[in-house]
C-alpha cells in the first residue's frame, strides 16, 4: 500500500488506516476475538495506522488493540486519544500505555472539545511527553481552526483528526486550510459517513436500538431527502467505474491531497479488504470532480441528534474473553 506522511516531520502511514469506533460497541456487539483477528488482518494487508480514537469504551478498545498488535509493534503507527478527565495528560498517557502494553505511542491526540484550558497548555504537556519518549508525535482531535494555529505556534503538530468524507465536508471550510498552513496531516475519521455512504446506515429506523448512529440527526429518515438524491447520482458514477460507492468515496477522499489518511472503522474482514483495496485504484479525476459537486460543503456545525432510545448510548459491551497470543518467534 502507498505510504503517506502525516505532517512535514510526522510518522509515515499507510494511505488508508483502521479506526477504532467499530470495536467500541457503538455500532453493535463486538466479539473481542473477532476484533483481534480483524486488526491483525489489517496489518497483513499493509495497513499500518491503527487509530484507537473513539468516544465510548475507549479503555476496552485500547486493550483489544494492544492484544492484537502483540509481537507486531514495529508494524504499527499507533494513535490514541488523550482524555485526561481529572488527571494530567501524563497520567492519561501512562494509563493508555499500560492498557496497550507498549512503551510509547506514535501519535497522541489532545481531545480539543473536552480540553478546558488554553490549548497551548495541553500542547505543552504533550511536548513534555515527547521529550520523555512516551509519545513520538502530537495530534489534535476535532480542533477548531483557531486552535490549530495556536497549537502550531507552541510545538510541531503532526496531525489533526476530524470527520471528513464525501458526505461531510465542513472541514474543508476551515480546519483543512488551517492544517495545511502549518503542513499538518489530516486523519479523516468517519470517511464513509458512519456507514451512510456504504449503505450500512441510511435510515435510523433500520438500525438496532443500541446503535449509536440512531442519535445522528443526519441519519434520521426525515433529514435525508436531498442526501439520498445525491447518493443515487453518486452510485451511478460508481457503477460506471464498476465500484461500490463506499470504495469510490475513499478514492475521492484520497484524491483530495496526499496529506489525508482516511481511517474507516469496521469489524468485518471483507469490508476491511474492500476498504484497503481503494488505495490501489487509479482515480478518474473528471468523474471525481463530478462526484464532488453532488455533496458540497455545508455551513455550520453538525446538528445534535435526539438521545438514543434504549438502555445506553454507549452500545453493548464487548463480548468474549481476550484471546491469548500464540508464541511469537520475533520480528
N, C-alpha and C positions, 0 to 999 in steps of 0.2 A: 504494500500500500504506500502511496505517496506520503511524504513527510512534510509537515508544516511547522514553522517555528512560532511559538506564542510569545510575541514581543521581540524587540530587537536583540535582547540578550536572554530570552526566556528558554524554556525547555522545548526540545524538538518532539513533536507529537505526530501520530498517525493523522491523516486527513480527516478521518471520522473516529470519534471516540465512543465510549459507552457511558451513559448516565446512570444514576443510582435510583431514581424515583420508583421505577418498576419493582425494585427489590424491597421497597418500604412497606408494601401492602396498600399503597394509596389507590392502586388500580385493581385490587383483588388479592386474594390469599396467595402467599408466596411459599413454596416449598423450598427450604433452605438448601437442601442437597441439589435441587434443580438449579437454583440460583448460582451456586458454586460452579456447576458444570457450564452454565451459560458464560460466566466470566472467564473461565479457563478456555472455553472455545473461542471467545473473543480474542484472547492472546494468541491462540493458534492461527487465527485469521489475519494476524498482523495489526490488530487494534492495540495501541499502547496506552492511550489516555483513558484512565478509569476515574471518572468524576463521581464521587460518592455524595455530592451535594444533594440534599433533599430536606424538606421541611418537617417531615414526620418520621419517627422511628430511626433517626439518623444513627443512633448508637448501634442498633441491630444491623443496619446496613454496613456500617464500618466493620463490625465483627465478621459479617459474611464476606466482605471484600478481603479482609485480612487473611481469612482462611483460604479463600480462592487463590490468592497470589503467593501462598506459601511455597517456597522453593523457586519462585519465578520473579522475585522482586526486581531484578535488573531489567526485566522486560517491560516494566510498567512506569508510566508517568502518573503518579498517584496524587489526586486532588481531593481536598476536603474543605468543609465549611467551618470557619471559626465562630462558634456560637457560645460566647463566654457565660451568658446569664449573669450570675453574681460572682463569677470567677474572673481572674485575669486571663488574657489571651494565652499566656504561657501555660497556665494550668489547664486551659481548654485544649491546648496543643498536646500536652503530656497525656491527657486522657485519651485523645484520639490515637496517639502513637501506641498506647497500651492496648487499646481495642483492636488495632490493626496488626499488632505485634511487629512493628517496624521501627527503625531508628530515626527516620526522617520522612517528611512529606515533600513531594516535588513542587506542589502548589497549594497554598493555604489562602483561602478567600476570607476577607473580612466581610461579615454579614452587614452590609450597609443599612438596610431598612431597620435592623434591630440595634444598631450602634447609636448610643445616646450621647456620646461625647464628640468633640471635634474629630473629623476624620483623620487629621494629622496625628492625633494621639494614638489611634488604632494602628496606623501605618508605622508609627514609631515603635510600638510594642512588637509588631511583626518583624520590623527590621532587626530588633534585638534577637529574635528567634533565628533569623538568617545568620547573624554573627555567631550564634551558639551552635549552628549546624543542624538545628532541628527542622528547619524548612529551607528549601532551596530558592523558592520564588514567591512573591507576594501577589495576590489577586484581590479583586473586589467583586462581591456578589451583588447584583442588582443595584449598581450605583446610579446616582443622578449625574448628569454631565458635569455639574459644578464640582461634585465630589471627585470625579476623575482628575480634573485639573488640580485640585487641592492636594490629592494624594500623590500625584506625579511630581509635584514640587517638593514633596517630603522625601521620597525614595522611589527608586525604579519599580514600576508596576509591570508585571509580565502579561497579565490577562484580566479581562473582566468576564463575568458570566452573566448573561441576561437572556430573557426569552427573545428568540429571533427565528422567524420562519417565513415561508412564503405567505402564510395566512396572517401572521402577527409581525408587522414591520415597523412598529413605533420606534424601535431602537435606531432606525435609520435617520430619524429626525434630530437626534441629539447625542445619544451615547456613542454610536459608531463614529461620528465625526470627532468627538472628544477623544476617544480611544486612539484613533488614527493620528491625531495631532501629536500624540506622545509615543507613537509606534508601539501601542499596546495591542496584544492579540485579543480576539473575541471568541469565547467559548459559547456557542449558541445552544442553550438548553431549550427543551421542548420544540425541537426543529420540525416535528411533524404535527404541531398543534395539539399535543396531548392525545394524539390518535385521530384527530379530526381529518387530517389530510390522508391518513391511511385507511379511513373508513371504519376504524375500530370504535370511534366515539363521535357520532354525528348528531345524535339526539339524546338528551339527558334521560328521557323516559326509557331508553333501551339499555341503560347501564344498571349494574347491580346497585342495590340500595346502599351499600357501603363503599361505593366507588367515589373517590374524592372529586372526580370530574363533574359529578352532579351539582356541585356548588359553583361551577364555572358558568357565568352568565352567558358567555359566547356559545356554549353548547346547549343551552336551553332551547327548546324547539322554536319558540316564538322569535328568537333572535337570529335565526339562520336563513331567512328567506334570500337575502342578497348574497350571502356567502355560498349558499347551495347553488345558485345560478353560476357563480364564478367557478365552483368546483366542477360542475358539469362541463363547462367550457375547458377547464384545465384537464379533465380526464380525456377529452377529445384530443388535446395536444399530446398527452401521454400515449394515447393509442397510436398516434402517427409514428411514434418512436418505439412502439412495442414495449413500453414500460408501464409499470404501475405508477399512479400519481405519487405514492409515497417515495419511490426511488427518484422520480423526476423532481420532487420537491427538494430532496437532498442534493441532487445535481445542481439545481438552481442556486441553492444556498452556497455550495462550494464555489460556484462561478462568481459570487459577489466579491470575492477577494481571497488572496492567499493567506490572509491573516485570520480567517474564520475557520473554526473547527466545530462542526455540529456534534452533539453528544446525545443521539437518540437513546432512549431507555426502553429496554424490552427484556422480558424473561422467557422469550420464545427463541429457540435456536434458529429456526427457519427465518423468522423476521430479522434476527441478528445477521444472518448471512446475506439477506437481501439488502439490508442497510449498508453493510460493508461493501457490497458489490457496486454501490453507487459511486464510490471513489474511483472506479476504473472506467466509468462511462464518459466518452468524449462529448462535451456539450455542443448542441446546435444553438449558437448564440442568437440567431434570429428567432427561433422558437422560444428560447428562454426569455428574450425581451418581450415577446408577445404574452408569455405566461405572466411576467411581472406586471403587465398592465391590468390584469384581472384582479389583483389584490393590492391596490395602492396603500401606502402608509396612511394610517388614521391618526387624527389629532387626539390628544388627551390620554389620561391613564386608563388602564383596563378596569372596567367597572366591577365592583364586588358582586359576587353571586349570593343567592339565598343560602341559608345554612343547610347542611346535609340533612336528609331525612334518614333516620336510623340511629343506632346507639352511639356512634362515634364518627368524628370527622377524620380520624387518623387511619382508617382502614383496618382490616383484620390483622391479627398478629401473624408473624411468620410461623410456619408450621414445620415441625420436624427437628430433630437434633442436627447440630452442625457436624458434618462427617469429618472423620479423622483423615489426614493426608496419608497417602501411601509413602513408603520410604523414597526419598529423593536422592539420586546419585550425585546431584550437584549440577551446576550450570556449565 
